Amino acid sequence: MPDGPLSLPARLCLLAWDPAWPAGTGTARLSGPVRAGALTELARHGLLVDEDGIATPVDLDSRTGDAVLDGLLELVRESCPRPWRTWVTLRSRVTLDAVREQLVAEGYLRAEKKRVLGVFPSVEYALERVAAVEALREETRQILRGPLPVDGVSERGAAVATLAASAELLPGEDGRAHEQRVRELAEHAVASEPGLGEIVREIRSALAATATATALS
């Protein structure tokens, strides 16, 4: 799965998902990593660039063909200029909802329609492909721990592991214990586009702050 068709935000959504959650819970833990993955993916595509710390669309017309990424791109275009850190959390539920719809279509999640107070329609989500998600989690742990050399990891796999570590999505893994490895993976994740290094650092920093705030709450 790490090099399969699932996008970076979809992978991070699955890594952040706790199979023990009741349907409909976990939104606060999911939304930051999912948005961070989408921002990173758009930067990797060259559709969001950095201008003095501001996440800036390159033009008004480009599309990726991915509903999640294109939705975020449109949101950034229509909004006031903001730094990367702000976009990790600002209206991140929009991106999360779009990713969950994709994962339902791919069979990773199950959507359950409910009515709040018996009146208001709502959708709750439950993990469907638990074994596949556990395999993704184990693959990501192995990338984070080694022993595979960093150069042997795909750039996407490196990006997944780096963001997952920053958001503390891997139970039992202390990011501080892998600090040097994470730095190397972060550099490798942007090896083909070295100019993305500062962008990824900003996104990782915002993710770490969000993870701390979520844990405290």
C-alpha positions, 0 to 999 in steps of 0.5 A: 500500500505505501506505493499504491494508489492511495493519496498522501492525505488518505494514508495519513487519515488511515494511520490516524484512525483508531479501530477502537473508536465508535463510529463518528469519533476522532475528527479532531485527531484526523483533520490536521494530519489529513490537511497536512498531507493534502498541502504536502501533495499540492506542493509536490505537484507544484500547484502550491508554492511558497512566497515569503512563507505564504502558501500560494497557488501558481495559477487559477486554472490548474487541477490534479483530477483528485477531488480532495486536492482540487477542493483544497486548491480552490479553497486556498485560491478563494481565501486571503493569503495565509502561511502554511502553518495556518492552513494545517488547521484552518477549515481542515474539516472540509478536507477530512470530509472529502478524504473520508468520502474517497475512502468509503468509495475505495472500501476502507471506510464504511459510511453509516447514515444517522439522524441527530436528535432523530431529526438532523441527517448525519453521516458516521464513519467506521473502519472497514479494512482493518487488516489493510490499515494495520499493514500500512501502519507496520510499513510506516513503522519499518520506514521510521525505524529502519533498517532499510536505508533512507535512500531505499525508501520512496519519496512518498513513503518518506513523506508519510512516515515524516508527517505521521511521526510529527503528528504522533500517529504511530502508537508506541513510537517516540518521535524523539527516539527517531529524531535523526531518522525523521530529519533524514526522511524529511530531506529524502521526501523532497529530494526531487524538489529540494525547494520544498524543504522549508514548506515541509518543515513548516507543515511538520511544526504545525502538525506537532503543535496540533498533536500536543494541543489535541493530547492535552485536550 
